[in-house]
Amino acid sequence: MNEQLRDAAALGEVAGTVDRVQLEFEIFGFVLGIQHDCMFLGEPVSFRSPAFAAILNRHGVSLPPGVSLGI
């Protein structure tokens, strides 16, 4: 994932000042949490788009035009 974040920084989608390791850690933790809730608890994950958007917003990540968080 670090390679994708590096590419996104090169395209200006992620600020060069963003700690990419921290962002990668938060995204990975988010995905593991969703997977756990879905597989083991059978919990609905309706909060997933706002939660993921919050991670991206916290790090100043901008999505390219036309891209949505259809998680």
C-alpha positions in Angstrom: 0.0 0.0 0.0 2.9 2.3 0.6 3.7 2.3 -3.1 0.2 3.4 -3.9 0.4 6.2 -1.3 3.7 7.3 -2.8 2.1 7.4 -6.3 -0.9 9.3 -4.9 1.5 11.8 -3.3 3.3 12.2 -6.7 -0.1 13.0 -8.3 -1.0 15.5 -5.6 -3.8 13.4 -4.1 -1.9 13.0 -0.9 0.1 15.9 0.5 3.8 15.3 0.6 3.8 16.1 4.3 1.4 13.3 5.2 3.0 10.5 7.2 2.3 7.7 4.8 3.2 5.0 7.3 0.6 6.3 9.8 -2.0 6.6 7.1 -1.3 3.1 5.9 -1.6 1.8 9.5 -4.9 3.6 10.0 -6.4 2.2 6.7 -5.1 -1.3 7.5 -6.6 -1.1 11.0 -9.9 0.1 9.6 -10.1 -2.8 7.1 -9.2 -5.4 9.8 -12.0 -3.9 12.0 -14.6 -4.1 9.3 -13.5 -7.6 8.4 -13.8 -8.7 12.0 -17.2 -7.1 12.5 -18.6 -8.7 9.3 -17.2 -12.1 9.6 -17.3 -12.9 13.3 -20.0 -10.7 14.7 -22.3 -10.4 11.7 -22.6 -6.7 12.5 -23.8 -4.2 9.9 -21.1 -1.9 8.7 -23.1 1.1 7.7 -20.6 3.4 9.4 -17.8 2.3 7.1 -17.9 5.1 4.4 -18.0 8.0 7.0 -15.3 6.3 9.1 -13.0 5.8 6.1 -13.7 9.4 4.9 -12.7 10.6 8.3 -9.4 8.8 8.1 -8.7 10.4 4.7 -9.9 13.8 5.8 -7.7 13.7 8.9 -4.7 13.3 6.6 -5.8 15.8 4.0 -6.3 13.2 1.3 -8.3 14.4 -1.7 -10.1 12.0 -4.0 -9.8 12.5 -7.7 -12.9 14.1 -9.4 -15.6 11.5 -9.9 -14.4 9.1 -7.3 -16.7 8.2 -4.5 -16.4 6.1 -1.3 -18.8 3.4 -2.4 -17.6 1.1 0.3 
